[in-house]
Amino acid sequence: MALTFFALLIERAVEVIVNNKFLSRELEVAAPVVKRKRQFKMLQSALELELQQPVPAMVDQDALATASAAKNDTIKDLRQQISMAKKSKITADQAAMPLRETLGSEKAAFAATTATILGGMVALTGTTVLSEFVVMPQTVSSGKFFGVFDQLQLFAAVDILFTALILAGGSDGIHQIVKGFLSAKSDLALS
């Protein structure tokens, strides 16, 4: 339960840290696309308004023909501008696509590193995973692993690293591990 709580806290902290770090670059990448979309929408709105505007009723047929021609010219011009704006929007979106992919990769790598560091900090406080499942007798502490490392110290280091990685995986990862344990437990109970 504590691991799930810490995993949720770490997920939220990583989200905030990543958003703060990459916000200006995201805005830079999105700015040209957003500008073109706004231009496109404004032109569409102008066209809709122009189409809704009736040609004023006039007695003079020449004036009526001139007003109708002017309205048709305005509509034709707006449609051409909309077509160019749409092409410009597509071009800007295509140009931004590789930048978005690169930014997404950088954000994912930064988020994973940050989550691992935060998970390690939590594990260093004593909230670990393996120590909850393994009871090591005190006689093991005098043993050496490969004649170099004290076994308890090595176990503690591995436990901290393992916990950091689990916490970095987020609460979904913890839920998957718990489901695995519960599934194994129910399989053993059925046997």
N, C-alpha and C positions, 0 to 999 in steps of 0.2 A: 504494500500500500504506500509506504514511504517512497519507494522508487517511482511509482506512478506519479505521485505528487511532484517529486523533483523533476521527473521527465517533462511533465506539463509546464513547470516553471521554466525549465531550460528551453523548451520549444518556444515559449512566449518571449523569453529574453533574446533568443537567437533571432526571432522574427523582428523584434524592435531594433536590434543591433544591425542586422542586414539592411532593413529598410532605411535606417539613418545613414548608413555608409554608402549605399548605392542610389539614394533618391535623386541626387543631382544628375547622375549619369543616365538614369531612367528618363528623367525629364528632357535631357538633351537628345536622347534617341527618339523620344516620342514627339518632341516639339514640331518638327517639319510635317509629320503625319497629321497631328492634331490641327495644325494651321490649314492644311489642305482640306481636311474634313469640314472645318468651320466654313471655309470659303465655298465649298461645294454645297453645304446646307443653306448658306445665305443666298446663293444663286438660285437654288431650288425654291426657296421661300419667295424670292423676288418673282420668279416665273409663275408660281401659283397665284400670287397677288395680281400679277399682270393679266393672267388668264381669267380671273374673277372680275376684273374691272370691265364693265360694259363700255362700248363706244358710245359717247354721248349722242343722244338723238339730235339730229340737225336737219333743218329744212333744206339747206343748200347741199345739193348732191356732190358738188366738187369738194366741199369742206368735209363731208361725211366720208368720201372716198380717201381723202388725204389723211383723215384721222384713223380710218381702218388700216390704211397702208402703214402708217406710223406705228400703230399697235402691232401689226404683223411683223414689221421690221424689228421692233423691240423684242418680241417673242422669239424671232429667229436668232437675234443676237444673243439673248439669254440662253437659248438652247446650245448655241455654239460655245459660249463661255462655260456652260455646265459640262459639255463634252470635254473641253480642254481641262477643266478643273478635275473631272473624274480621272482622266489620264494622268494628270499631275499627282493626284492622290494615290493612284496605283503605283506610279513610279516611286514616290516617296516611301510608300509602304514596303515595296520590294527592296529599296536601298536600306531601309531600317532593319530588315529581317536578319541579315548576318550580324548586325550590331546587337540585336536583341538576343540572338543565340549565344554570342560571345559573353554578353552581360549575364545571361542566365547561367552559363557554365561557371563564370567567376563567382556569382552569388551562391551557387550550390557548393562550390569548393570552400568558400569562406564560411558558409553556414555550417558545413560538416566540421571544419576545423574549430570554429567557435564552440559548437555543441560538445565536441570532444574535450576541449579545454575546460568548459564549465562542468561537464560530467566528471572530469578528473578532480576538479576543485571540490565537488560534492563528495566524491569517493575518498579524498584525503581527510575529510572531516570524520570519517568512520562509518558512513552509510555505504556498505558494500553488499555484494550479492553472494559470493561464494562462501564467505564466513558464516552465513546463515544456514548453509546446507552441510558444511563439513566441520566436524569436531576433531581437532588435532590434539592428541595428548601431549603433555609437556615434555615427554621423553623424546619427541620428534625434534624439539628445538635444538638439541645438541647435535643432531645429524647434519651432515653437509651434503648439499646437492652437487654432484660432480666434484666433490672435495673442495668446492670454492664458496658456495653460498649457503648460509644458514637456511634450513628448510622453511622455518616459520617466516623469516624475512622475505624469502622468495615467494612464498604463498601470499603474503600480504601485498607484495608488489604486483603479482599477477591478478589478485583480487581487485586491487585499485584500478589497474588497466582494464580488466574485464568490465567492471562496473562503469567506468568512464565510457567505454564503447557502447554498453547497453543504454546508458542514459543519453548518449549522443544519438542513438537510434530513435529516440522519442517514445512517447507513450504507446504508439501503435506497436512498436517493436516489443515493448514489455507485455502488452496484451497478447501478442502472438506467443511469447515464451510461456506465459501463464496458461494459455489455452493448450499448449503442448503438454505442460505438466498435468493439467486437469484431464486431458485426453489419456495420457499414459496411466494416470491414477485410476480412471474408470476402466481402462483396458485390463489393468491388473485386478481390479475388483470383479470383473466379469470372468476372469480365468479360474 
